[in-house]
Amino acid sequence: MDRPHLSDATLAVANVVFEAARIPAHAVERLPGMCFLTTQGTYVRMRLRSRVEGVIVDTLTAPEVSRAIDRVIARVARDVAAQLDAQRAAPPAPQEFNVST
């Protein structure tokens, strides 16, 4: 006999949750075990947040990301320096005087 697949069980649980979502919220609050489910949901949210924060920190501290950021900063600095040099080299534009009578 084949072993049960976790993906099939996950879909079944998702279907139950989806069907339960159709029940009005005030009726769900009175179901037995809601305090336990609320506590477990809080733990799941905290674990998920911790996992996402870990992935973000790992991504941002990767050497590849650091090199990419350095390249972007260097490119922007070169562009800004070129614009400043062009502004310094260009003769000042003549100013128009508005003589009102």
C-alpha positions as CSV (number, residue, x, y, z in Angstrom):
1,M,0.0,0.0,0.0
2,D,1.3,3.5,-0.9
3,R,2.3,5.9,1.8
4,P,0.0,8.9,2.2
5,H,1.3,12.0,0.4
6,L,1.8,15.1,2.5
7,S,0.7,17.3,-0.4
8,D,-2.7,15.5,-0.5
9,A,-3.2,15.9,3.2
10,T,-2.3,19.6,2.9
11,L,-4.9,20.1,0.2
12,A,-7.5,18.4,2.3
13,V,-6.7,20.6,5.3
14,A,-6.9,23.7,3.0
15,N,-10.2,22.5,1.7
16,V,-11.6,22.2,5.2
17,V,-10.3,25.6,6.1
18,F,-11.8,27.1,3.0
19,E,-15.2,25.5,3.7
20,A,-15.0,26.6,7.3
21,A,-14.4,30.2,6.1
22,R,-17.9,30.2,4.8
23,I,-19.3,29.9,8.3
24,P,-20.0,33.4,9.8
25,A,-17.2,34.6,12.1
26,H,-19.4,34.9,15.2
27,A,-20.4,31.2,14.8
28,V,-16.7,30.1,14.5
29,E,-15.8,31.9,17.7
30,R,-18.1,29.5,19.6
31,L,-16.7,26.3,18.2
32,P,-14.9,24.0,20.6
33,G,-11.1,24.3,20.6
34,M,-10.9,27.8,19.2
35,C,-8.7,29.0,22.1
36,F,-6.3,26.2,21.3
37,L,-6.4,27.0,17.5
38,T,-5.8,30.7,18.3
39,T,-2.8,29.9,20.3
40,Q,-1.4,27.5,17.7
41,G,-2.1,30.1,15.0
42,T,-0.1,32.7,17.0
43,Y,2.8,30.3,17.2
44,V,2.7,29.5,13.5
45,R,2.7,33.2,12.7
46,M,5.7,33.8,14.9
47,R,7.6,30.9,13.4
48,L,6.8,32.1,9.9
49,R,7.9,35.6,10.7
50,S,11.1,34.3,12.2
51,R,11.8,32.1,9.1
52,V,11.1,35.0,6.7
53,E,13.3,37.3,8.7
54,G,16.1,34.7,8.6
55,V,15.8,34.4,4.8
56,I,15.9,38.2,4.4
57,V,19.0,38.5,6.6
58,D,20.7,35.6,4.7
59,T,19.8,37.3,1.4
60,L,21.0,40.7,2.4
61,T,24.2,39.5,3.9
62,A,25.2,37.3,1.0
63,P,28.4,38.4,-0.7
64,E,26.7,38.5,-4.1
65,V,24.2,41.1,-2.9
66,S,27.0,43.2,-1.4
67,R,28.9,43.2,-4.7
68,A,25.7,44.1,-6.6
69,I,25.0,47.0,-4.2
70,D,28.6,48.2,-4.5
71,R,28.3,48.2,-8.4
72,V,25.1,50.2,-8.3
73,I,26.6,52.7,-5.9
74,A,29.7,53.0,-8.1
75,R,27.6,53.5,-11.2
76,V,25.4,56.2,-9.6
77,A,28.5,57.9,-8.2
78,R,30.1,57.9,-11.7
79,D,27.0,59.4,-13.3
80,V,26.7,62.1,-10.7
81,A,30.4,63.0,-11.1
82,A,30.0,63.1,-14.8
83,Q,27.0,65.5,-14.5
84,L,28.9,67.7,-12.1
85,D,31.9,67.8,-14.5
86,A,29.7,68.7,-17.4
87,Q,28.0,71.5,-15.4
88,R,31.4,72.9,-14.4
89,A,32.8,72.7,-18.0
90,A,29.7,74.4,-19.6
91,P,29.8,78.1,-19.9
92,P,27.2,79.8,-17.8
93,A,24.0,80.6,-19.6
94,P,23.4,84.3,-20.4
95,Q,20.9,85.8,-18.1
96,E,18.0,87.7,-19.5
97,F,17.1,91.0,-17.9
98,N,13.5,91.9,-17.8
99,V,13.1,95.6,-18.0
100,S,9.7,96.7,-17.0
101,T,8.6,100.2,-17.8
